[in-house]
């Protein structure tokens, strides 16, 4: 029963994010709205971590399986992708490195700020 409750919370947040995506005409994916909504709910303690922890862990564990259809789609449309493969690859690697660097810097900043606040 606990898992059903947790899944219902996650599905409700996902549903609300889809509604927001259709109402707010911005180039922002519904998943981003969902992340922001869940973040706010967790920060305000409307939803506690224990209310979604086990189901969230399960969904994260099976996430690689969800990439199989996308990978198959890329393989079937390789003829279309072939002419732009080098630029797309360079952009993908560059953006990945930038995201990793920015994420690392922000994380280091937050950790240092927390350590300094605790002193």
C-alpha positions in Angstrom: 0.0 0.0 0.0 2.9 2.3 0.8 4.3 2.0 -2.7 0.9 2.7 -4.3 0.7 5.9 -2.2 4.2 7.0 -3.2 3.4 6.3 -6.9 0.2 8.3 -6.7 2.1 11.3 -5.3 4.6 11.1 -8.1 1.9 10.6 -10.8 -0.1 13.5 -9.4 2.9 15.8 -9.6 3.6 14.6 -13.2 0.0 15.2 -14.1 0.0 18.7 -12.7 3.2 19.4 -14.6 1.6 18.2 -17.8 -1.4 20.5 -17.2 1.0 23.5 -16.5 2.9 22.6 -19.7 -0.3 22.8 -21.8 -1.5 26.0 -20.0 1.8 27.9 -20.0 3.1 28.3 -23.5 6.8 28.4 -22.8 9.5 26.2 -24.4 9.9 24.4 -21.0 9.3 20.6 -20.9 6.7 19.3 -18.5 9.3 17.3 -16.7 11.0 20.5 -15.6 7.8 21.8 -14.2 7.5 18.5 -12.4 11.0 18.8 -10.9 10.3 22.3 -9.7 6.9 21.3 -8.2 8.4 18.3 -6.4 11.4 20.4 -5.2 9.0 23.0 -3.7 6.8 20.3 -2.1 9.9 18.7 -0.6 11.4 22.0 0.6 8.1 23.1 2.2 7.7 19.7 3.7 4.2 19.3 2.2 5.7 16.0 0.9 8.3 14.4 3.0 11.2 12.4 1.5 9.8 9.3 3.2 6.6 9.8 1.3 8.3 9.1 -2.1 11.7 7.5 -1.3 11.2 3.8 -2.1 9.3 4.3 -5.3 11.7 7.1 -6.4 14.6 4.8 -5.8 12.9 2.0 -7.9 12.2 4.4 -10.8 15.8 5.6 -10.8 17.1 2.0 -10.8 15.0 1.1 -13.8 15.7 4.4 -15.7 18.4 2.8 -18.0 15.7 0.5 -19.4 13.7 3.6 -20.5 16.5 4.7 -22.8 16.3 1.5 -24.9 13.5 2.8 -27.2 15.4 6.1 -27.7 18.5 4.1 -28.6 16.6 1.9 -31.1 15.1 5.0 -32.6 18.5 6.5 -33.2 19.7 3.3 -34.8 16.8 3.1 -37.1 17.2 6.7 -38.2 21.0 6.5 -38.6 20.8 7.4 -42.3 19.2 10.8 -41.4 21.7 11.4 -38.5 24.8 10.4 -40.5 25.4 13.7 -42.3 25.4 15.7 -39.0 26.9 13.0 -36.8 30.2 14.9 -36.2 28.7 18.3 -35.2 26.1 16.6 -33.0 28.8 14.5 -31.3 31.0 17.5 -30.7 28.1 19.6 -29.3 27.0 16.7 -27.1 30.5 16.2 -25.6 31.0 19.9 -25.1 27.7 20.5 -23.5 28.2 17.4 -21.3 31.5 18.7 -20.1 30.1 22.2 -19.4 27.1 20.8 -17.5 29.4 18.6 -15.4 31.7 21.5 -14.7 28.9 23.9 -13.7 27.2 21.2 -11.6 30.5 20.5 -9.8 31.2 24.1 -9.1 27.7 24.8 -7.8 27.9 21.7 -5.6 31.3 22.8 -4.2 29.9 26.3 -3.5 26.9 24.9 -1.7 29.0 22.5 0.4 31.5 25.3 1.3 28.6 27.7 2.2 27.0 25.0 4.4 30.4 24.3 6.1 31.0 28.0 6.8 27.4 28.5 8.1 27.9 25.6 10.6 31.1 27.2 12.0 
